Structure formats: C-alpha cells, structure tokens
Amino acid sequence: MASLRALGVPSVLLLLAALVAGCPPTIDDDDAANDDDATANDDDAANDDDAANDDDAANDDDAVDDDDTPDPCVPLAPLDTVCVVFTPAGPFTLDEAAAGIEVPYTVRVLEDTADVVPLPQDAGGCGRPGLSGLTVFERLGGNGHGYCICDEGLCAAPTPDPVTLLAGDYPAIFAWEGRNWSGPSDTGNPQGAPFPAGEYTLEVSAIGTVGGVDFTVSAETTLTLVEGAVPGAN
C-alpha cells in the first residue's frame, strides 16, 4: 500500500489501463468463437445458398429431362401442319400374321389448316377422307411381295371441295392377314400367298392440294415377320 501511495493516483490509473489494453479476448468476447466471420455456423459455410442444392446443380431444369427430346412428327411442305406417327409394333410370327395383326398409327394435325382438297390414291378413285379429313393410303411391300387396297373397282370421282383440317390426333390401324393382295377389284379378287419371314416397309401416305399446290404426307415403318416364336418372348 505504501508503494502505491508513493506512485500516486494518476500513475496507478495509467498502470491499470495498460494492463487492460494487453489482455487477450475471452470466450464470451464479441470477436471470439461465435463471431459472424468464424467457422461452421457462419453464413458463408457449408449450408450456403451456393452449395449442392443450388438451382444450377443436379436437379437443374437444364438436366436430362430437357424439352429437346426429338419429336417423331415430321411434317412435309407444303402441308407442313400434318404428319403420320407410328406406334411401335412387332415383330410378329407368321402364325400371328395369318391370324390377323394390327399396326397402330396416328394422323396428327398440328393446327387448323384451310383450303385442303384430299385425293384418293387407288386405281378406281374409291378412297374417301377419314376422321382427319385426309384420304389415307396404306401400302406394305418388300422382297418381291406386296399388299395394298390399290384396286376396289371403279368409283365416282370424289367431290373436290376444299375442307379445313382441324387440329388434333386421329388414331388409325393398319390391319393385315399376312398375304399378298392388291385389293378386291370389282371381281372379288382373292388374297394371294402368305408373306415369308423377313422385313417389310409399311408406308402410310395422303395426297391432295393445299391452297392449290400439290402435297404429299408420308411416313414409313418396318414390319418384321419371323418364323416360330418371337425372339425374346416368354
């Protein structure tokens, strides 16, 4: 106490201030472990908005399920609002073909289309428009064999009045009993020999005019016939 008195009050105060200035921060200090700039719970740490769940990460809208998947609908000018899309079918055994098979397809009208005159493709002009508004013609062939309703006899010419095709999907079916044929004609022409095993091309088409310009809508798929059981079937 005598020494402190000797120093005087101003000197003691200066000594205390120096001691306080040199003390390290403690755990409860605002600049210590729980500082906003510190570790695991910091706003810039592992759970940051820029981390794994970011909009640019694995579940991004630009990922695998993008809307750029190819569309099987391929319209042809000048009637570029219509296409034919096949539903995959087959292969078929020869026995299945003989009993009667069906290959589904769709005539797709992408938007309402005016001033269309559909025309038949059979020899006698017997084809008439279906639900789509087009006169669809089916032909199967290959390897020296063929099937179509090409000859139904002679019919009155179709009315050449323009129509408007309405947007929509119009399902249809190619039905076949596995034989060569060109149609019944007007004589009751019977069907011919069965197709052998092999690959054949099925074409579905429609013709006419749109705005006075000739058009063709056409699409093809492969129809496969096999002997015995279908490969891979249980």
Order of alpha helices (4+ residues) and beta strands (2+ residues): alpha-alpha-beta-beta-alpha-beta-beta-beta-beta-beta-beta-beta-beta
